[in-house]
Amino acid sequence: APVPVPDGPPTVEIDDLVVRHSADRSPALNGVSLTLTPGRRVALVGPSGAGKSTLLSALMRLVEPESGTIRLSGVEIGRLSADDARRVMTGLTQDPYVFQASLRDNLRLAGPEAGEDALAEAVRRARLERWVERTGWDTVLGEDGRTVSGGQLQRLALARALLNDPPVLLLDEPAEALDEETADALMADLLDATHGHTTLLVTHRLRGLEQVDEIVVLENGSVVQRGTHGELVDAPGYYRDLWRSEALTAGR
C-alpha cells in the first residue's frame, strides 16, 4: 500500500538518476543528482534534447527511472501514490489549455474550492488583472468563445498553478513559443511570483536567472555545470556561451 506524504514543507532529492526511453538508446538522463530544499528555486538549463523535460516527467511519475532515486522528504516517490506525488509537485506544462467555459471556471479547474479572494490573488500574481478587467470573469473562452493569445494562455496556466499552490512548483519552458517581448515579461513576472516558493524551472532563456538560488546545466543527460548565475558567467562552458549570444541578440 502507498505510504502517506511526510508532513511539512518537502525536500526533493534526486540522486544518480538514470532514465532510458528504450533499451537500445543511450540514457535520456545519465546519473543526474540535484536537491530542492524548501523555498529554493533551481533553474534547469541546457540544449534541446539534454533531458530537461525527462527529469520533470520522472518527478511527476510519468516515466520510471532505470536506476537512482527520487525522494520526497526521505520517502522514495515510488512508494507514494501517483496522485499524492503529483499533489506535492505540480507542473506548468508546455501546452496549457483553455476549456470552452468562463474565465472564472477555467481558473477554478485548479482550485475548485477557491474563493474570490484567492482567485483575485492568483490573477494578480500572474499579472492577468488588466486582461481580466477587459475580458470579464464570465466571458466564455476557448472554442467559439474569446480567443486567448499565447502570452495570456501561459499566464492563465501560471495563475492555475499558483491557485493550486503545490508545495513544489515545476515549470516546463513557460516562455516557449512566445515572442521575445512577451517571453521576457512573462519570465520576469514568473520569477516575482515564485519568490520563496520551492520551484524547479526548466528554461532555455537565461534572462532573469540572476534571481534563482542555483542553476543546473544539463547536456546529453548529464549535469555539466552547476552554480549561481554569477559563477556560471565567470566559467567557460555552455552557460557563458549562451549568455553571451543572448546578450548579443538583445544588444545588451
Buried (B, 14 or more C-beta within 10 A) or exposed (E): EEEEBBEEEBBBBBBEBBBBEEEEEEBBBBBBBBEBBBEBBBBBBBEEEBBBBBBBBBBBBEBEBBEBBBBBBEBEBBBBBEEBBBBBBBBBBBEBEBEEBBBBBBBBBBBEEBEEEBBBBBBBBBBBEEBBEEBEBEEBBBEEBEEBEBBBBBBBBBBBBBBBBBBBBBBBBBBBEBEEEBBBBBBBBBBEBBEEBBBBBBBBBBBBBEBBEBBBBBBBBBBBBBBBBEEBBEEEEBBBEBBEEBEEEEEE
